[in-house]
Amino acid sequence: MKLENENLNEPQKPQLNIPAVSCSVVHCKKAPYDVYIGRPSKWGNPFTHKQDGKTLAKHIVGSRDEAVQAYREWITNGDGKHLMNDLHELKNKVLGCWCHPQSCHGDVLSELVTKHCN
């Protein structure tokens, strides 16, 4: 039987301060950024909810949230899947887009970098 205080004399393992891999998203006209992810960059979202025709997006969907979800599917399983190999370019970077602080495909990129670039 092991007692609670049995390990008090054992040396403690040092805690490593390894910074988490991440990136953040800002509005490209309101804050400094490292990588522009809007259109026409390679990271740009090919989906939009805007119906005005004043966009470089190739596909129109019903809402901003649908555009973000379509981007998630596009980059992870669709025609944009090749970009998954380039996510390391975004490690520890600030991403600039026009959407932030509203829902944005940059949030998807940030999640993917955190998940896949550790």
N, C-alpha and C positions, 0 to 999 in steps of 0.2 A: 504494500500500500504506500502511495506517494503522499507525503505531507505537503501542505501549501507552501510552507516556508523552506522547504528542502533546497531550493535552488537560489537562495539569497546570496550565497557566497560565490556563485558562478559569475564570471565576467559577462557583462552585457555586450551584445553584439552592437557594433557601431551602426548608427542610422546613416544611410547614404542620402544625400540631398541631390537626387537626380532630377533635373527639371523635366516637367512633363512636356511632351511634344504637343504643340497646339498652334492654332492661328486664330486671329480675330478678324472681324469684319467691321468696316467703317464706311460712312458715306464718303464717296471720293471727292466731294467738293467741300466737306466740312471738317475733315481730319486728315492728317498725313497717313500715307499707306506705302507699303513696299511693292505690292503686286496688284495691278489693275485686272479685275476679273469680269468687267462688263464687256458688252459687245463692242468691237469685233475681236476681242482677245480670244485665245484658244480656250479660255475658261468661261467665256460668255454663255449665257443661257439661250439655247435656240428656241425656247418657248416663251410666249408672252401672253398676258391677259388683255393687253391694250388692243383696241379695235381700230385705232385711228390710222393705221398703215404707216406711221412715222417711226418705224423700228427696223432693226436689222434681223430680228427674230424670224425664223423660217416657219414656225408653227404657232397658231393662235389657240389658246385654251380659254376656259370660262372664267377663271379667277387667278389671283396671285398665288394662292395656295396650290392650285392645280399646276401652275407653271413651275413652282418649286418641287412639287412631287414628281412631275414629268421629268425635270432635270435629274432628280435622284435616280429614277429608273434609267434614264438615258446614259448617265455616266457610269452606273454600276452594271447594267445589263444590256445597254443598247449601243447605238453607233458611236457614243462617246466613251466607250469602255477603255479604249486605248489610253485615255488620260489618267486612268488609275495608276499607270506606270510612272506618271510624272508628278504624283501628289507630293513627293519629297521636295519638289521645288517650293512648296508652300509651307514647309515646316518652319514654325516660329516666325511667321511673317504676318504682317497686317495686310488684309485684303481690302481693296477699294472697289466699291460698286455704287450704283445710283439708288438702290433700294433701301439700304440700311437707314434707320432701325426697323423698317417694316420687314416682313418675312422675305427672305432672299436666298437665292441659290448659293450664296456665299456661306450661309449657315450649313448647307449640305457639305460643301467643301471642307469647312472647319471640322465637322463631325468625322468626315472620312480621313482627314489628315491625322486627327487624334487617334482614330481607330487603327489605321494601317501604317503609320510612320513611327511607331515606337521602337 
